[in-house]
Amino acid sequence: MATSTIKILLFISLIFLTISCQVYRTNNEELICPKPEIKCEPVKYKGIARDTSVEVSKMQGWHYKIEKVKQLNSNDNEWAITFRGKEPLITLSDKNLNRLMQAQFVDVNNIIPTKFIDNGNSNHIGFPAFCEKNSYVSISKNYQPNTNNEFLDTESRILVPLSESIGQSRIYQIDNNSLSLKNELILDNKLKVKDWYSQPTLSADGRLLFFASDREGGYGGTDIWFVEILDDKISSPINCGKNINTSCDEITPFIDKNSKYLYFSSNGGESVGGYDLFRSEIDIRKFYSNSTLDEIYLATNLRENLKPPINTIDNEMSPYCLFDCDSVFYYSSNQISNSDKYSGFDIYVRYKEYIEDIQKKKGIAEPDIVVNNELDLKIETPESWFFKLEGRIFEGDSTKPIIGAEVEAKETSTNIANKVLSDTTGFYSINMIKDAEYLITAQTPELFPQNYKVFVSSSDTTTVINHTFVLNSSYILRLNFPTDIYDVPYRFVLDSNGNETNVKWEEDILSLANNILSIKDNISQVMLVGHTDDVASVEYNNLLGMRRVNFVIDELVKRGVPREMLIGRSAGELEPLEKKPNEIIDSHRKRLRRVVLEKVLK
């Protein structure tokens, strides 16, 4: 990926237009000529790599281990990880929108995404920063031309106000608990619509806010800046100086918990390749009380590259430390290996693995350590490690229990599965281990499956979770499509109320395919009907519904279902679901966008 595209990716999908001095503006008072180009000229890194091999632990008792965080990454981009106390929050791409997702911490290298945060914001959101007093987040917008404000100039060119044609990013204050947006942080009284302010991070006391911006007065590209916030008063932004910033881009700053080091990403200076991670030791005391640029220069040490193997020929960004940075260090990278399962940016972690842990995992023993293989060791698994999911399974909306329904609990990280059958009362009970995410599927050959996801932390005292399954002869596949899209659904499927679940659309499609394949010899065909909302014309929606049906058919065929079994048609907007009392229009339209499946048995 070209390094010049990272800023566009990062915050993300912003449209920065090139505007000349020649009257392509509607407000002459803001007329600004293009700045002279500042060349970005990184230098090839010539230092040595850090040794992360197991051999190092023989000398010092531990070594650094670098790996992708298990269960967290996907085919989309995971841009950054942040912690609100013990809870991980992930900034990631959900198709054409960047969003915040809550996650469950299992271990430093094992984090399970749970659900998206819905704070009423429809713009790109991410990179939150937390402290006890105030918390902040980045919001970016795409301003598309507004036809109501278009006008023609004397040469018949179509012009629109600048504020409606240029993307922007701003920093907002958020509520610590609900994460709802409060107010925009005004960092400059002379703010221009094209200015870009993003990726905040806070000093330990919450008094200093560092951020990335391309505002005027920097060294070129995007620089790291800071302001002091004291008694709700905000100082003027101050550049972090030439020990940190270059003529290239500096992005995604992070201050460690002791406010000793400023970490960030840059494609300038001494670079292994693309964007690298750097740090600069700082004297945080000199950043307070209206510091000058010269004082900041003296308060910062020359930045240092974090070296390979953290930095690669690809791009690394979004540093974040859990505990101290020497122990657990997170970052995002789009590096690619031959065994890569995912694409785009993924979250990585560097942590210390101690020799005792290595020996337990791999059976490695030092020459001077004597292991007695004759010991009769009794291994016990505490009952507190387990919990049960249990409940009843019914057919349709009736109270008729289903006898012999299969319930499968599959670990999402390993695909290890456990199965039970419901009894004569429709009751089932299945054991699962804590600190693992499970996809639970209930099904019968005649009826369609229903999915449910569950995770219980080892610190949770829960021993039983109750859940009722209702299986039907028809299946409503609620892929969460954007209004006008037919082949790029959002990550999670919707429930019957139009709310996002934690079941991925690929998981729902796979369980459907497996269910169909399990009795394909008894099925004549599967009928699929595509439905849309009421936006656009009847003709257009009829075509859109058919395209969504064809997308589902293609995905089922990829998973082994014979294409000749699948028959599709479109109902468009002509077979709507009834609007529920007090249901908002957006939720109703989400429910309308669906694909309904029915089996035709031989």
Secondary structure by P-SEA (a helix, b strand, c coil): cccccccccccccbbbbbbccccccccccccccccccccccccccccccccccccccccccbbbbbbcccccccccccccccccccbbbbbcccccccbbbbbbbccccbbbbccccccccccccccccccccbbbbbbbbbbccccccccccccccccccccccccccbbbbbbccccccccccccccccccccccccccccccccbbbbbbccccccccbbbbbbbbccccccccccccccccccbbbcccccccccccccccccccccccccccbbbbbccccccccccaaaaaaaccccccccccccccccccccccccccccbbbbcccccccccccccbbbbbbbbbcaaaaaaaccccccccccccccbbbbbbbcccbbbbbbbbbcccccccccbbbbbbbccccccbbbbbbccccbbbbbbbcccccccccccccbbbbbbbbcccccccccbbbbbbbbcccccccccccccccccccccccccccccccccaaaaaaaaaaaaaaccccccbbbbbbbbcccccaaaaaaaaaaaaaaaaaaaaaaccccccbbbbbccccccccccccccaaaaaaaacbbbbbbbcc
